[in-house]
């Protein structure tokens, strides 16, 4: 058995868009889930923010890879390298290589193959004891829900690759749906919209920037936003052009996806036992993840579904905080994990 002072505990929210790592209970990594690799040697050159800055700007000898797609590992080798590089960035303040106990977050709709891929990548990256927790459960823990009580709690976690919708009671997921419509799809739709409506070609980073600055789920915002001016090549002529984009346009181009999200929430409510349904109506539904930051989303969902929706405090880090809590209380929450 490893000596306790040589064992370090890591909570890892391995997201499609961002990876957040807590060491014991302190956040040490919060970086984009992307790695730059030398094509000749297959060695990693950069991870996180540095690799993201290289995305779309690399020479033919370098490739940038986002190893997770739709919330699951799409490129096993790249994901293993990325986790390993992130762990290397952590200062363990020890002269010995520590033995790592990890809790890693996974989407609730993960298949056995996908679950094994995450476990193997974690073990190969140095994990001795590896536990996996489903995202909605981690998000619920992260916003302070008592997941063990005999009451119904409902959470909608809109990440980068997936949206996880779940009803939780007595430490179990009673009804759920994992939807592959989330932040990446929103970013892609902004790119397509600008291409079709304004004949302007923009990259993923610019589209994400638009989403963050003026992203909205409804055209009827309480506080109107100033339009955003962006520049890029005209698709027809390749000459540089500037266009002004409003939040109303973004809300319009995301409308179909948010409609699908609304329908998925209705489906989960349909599967929910009546006693738990009553609890949910009373308590409201909580939105976490980066997608919760879309302006007016809570207002739109409340109006459509007729149940109050609440945006959690610091929704971006709710899953990571919950994963950290599960790590600190592995004995108590062991039955929640795999």
Secondary structure, 3 states (H helix, E strand, C coil): CCCHHHEEEEEEEECCCEEEEEECCEEEEEEECCEEEECCCCCEEEECHHHHHHCCCCCCCEEEECCEECCEECCHHHHHHHHHHHHHHCCCCCCCCCEEEEEEEECCCCCHHHHHHHHHHHHHCCEEEEEEEEHHHHHHHHCCCCCCCCCCEEEEEECCCCEEEEEEECCEEEEEEEECCCHHHHHHHHHHHHHHHHCEECCHHHHHHHHHHHCECCCCCCCCCCCEEEEEEECCCCCEEEEEECHHHHHHHHHHHHHHHHHHHHHHHHHCCHHHHHHHHHHCEEEECHHHHCECHHHHHHHHHCCCEEECCCHHHHHHHHHHHHHHCHHHHHHHEC
